[in-house]
Amino acid sequence: MTRIALTDRSGKWFDEDKATRFDNKTDWNGSDHVSLSAGEHCTHILYRTASKRWVLNEYSRWEGVQETYTEISDQEAAEWFMVNEFENEEIPEDLLPLLKSHIDNLEV
């Protein structure tokens, strides 16, 4: 068991070995792979815990920047999948209605 504590001082934790991991997608800018959701020099990993909650891990290649683990909502997770350009078949099925609703709300 790999227990990871959330960095919000709530005392909450999750077992990484029992979680499903989703790595952020990247885009090549000519000299580096840039995270679609985190930008330059940062990386996101989204975890779906065994209890079906979402935890966003953010870390940076910059020295001195603290790695974080933050619980996020289903809506925020759906938006993360959209920003990272995941295909519908890669997204957990229960998030698809939230994603569709979010996309519908983007229309101007």
C-alpha positions in Angstrom: 0.0 0.0 0.0 1.3 3.5 -0.9 -0.5 6.0 1.2 -0.5 9.5 -0.1 -1.6 12.4 2.2 -3.5 15.3 0.7 -1.5 18.6 1.2 -4.5 20.6 2.5 -3.8 19.6 6.1 -7.2 17.8 6.3 -5.6 14.5 7.3 -7.2 12.9 4.3 -5.2 10.3 2.3 -5.6 7.8 -0.5 -4.0 4.5 -1.5 -2.1 5.1 -4.8 -2.0 1.4 -5.5 -5.8 1.2 -5.5 -6.3 4.4 -7.5 -6.7 4.8 -11.2 -4.1 7.2 -12.6 -4.6 9.6 -15.5 -1.5 11.6 -16.8 -1.9 15.0 -18.3 -1.5 15.2 -22.0 1.3 17.4 -23.5 2.1 19.4 -26.5 5.5 19.8 -28.1 6.5 23.5 -28.3 9.7 22.9 -30.2 12.0 22.4 -27.2 9.9 20.8 -24.5 6.7 18.9 -23.8 4.2 21.3 -22.2 1.3 20.1 -20.1 -2.0 21.0 -21.6 -3.5 21.6 -18.1 -0.6 22.8 -16.0 1.5 24.7 -18.5 5.3 24.9 -18.8 7.5 23.2 -16.2 4.5 21.7 -14.4 2.8 18.3 -14.5 -0.6 17.1 -13.5 -1.7 13.6 -12.6 -5.3 13.0 -11.8 -6.2 10.0 -9.6 -9.6 8.3 -9.1 -9.4 6.9 -5.7 -10.9 3.6 -4.5 -13.8 5.6 -3.0 -14.5 7.3 -6.4 -13.1 10.7 -5.4 -10.7 12.8 -7.5 -7.3 13.9 -6.4 -5.1 16.2 -8.5 -1.4 16.0 -8.1 0.6 18.9 -9.3 4.4 19.1 -9.3 7.0 21.3 -10.9 10.4 20.9 -12.3 11.4 24.2 -10.6 13.4 23.8 -7.5 11.6 24.9 -4.3 8.0 24.5 -5.6 6.0 22.2 -3.4 4.3 19.1 -4.8 0.5 19.2 -4.0 -2.3 16.6 -3.8 -5.7 18.3 -3.8 -9.2 16.8 -3.8 -11.3 18.2 -6.6 -15.0 17.8 -7.6 -16.5 15.7 -10.3 -17.1 18.8 -12.3 -13.4 19.9 -12.0 -12.3 16.5 -13.0 -14.5 16.6 -16.1 -13.1 19.9 -17.1 -9.5 18.6 -16.5 -10.2 15.8 -19.0 -11.6 18.3 -21.6 -8.5 20.6 -21.2 -6.2 17.6 -21.6 -8.1 16.6 -24.8 -9.0 13.1 -23.7 -11.2 11.2 -26.1 -14.7 10.2 -24.8 -13.7 6.6 -24.5 -10.8 7.5 -22.2 -13.0 9.4 -19.8 -14.8 7.6 -17.0 -18.4 7.2 -18.1 -20.0 8.9 -15.1 -18.2 12.1 -16.0 -19.5 12.3 -19.6 -22.8 14.1 -18.7 -20.9 16.7 -16.7 -18.5 17.2 -19.6 -21.4 17.6 -22.0 -23.1 20.1 -19.7 -19.8 22.1 -19.4 -19.3 22.1 -23.2 -22.9 23.2 -23.7 -22.3 26.2 -21.3 -19.3 27.3 -23.4 -21.5 28.2 -26.3 -21.8 32.0 -26.8 
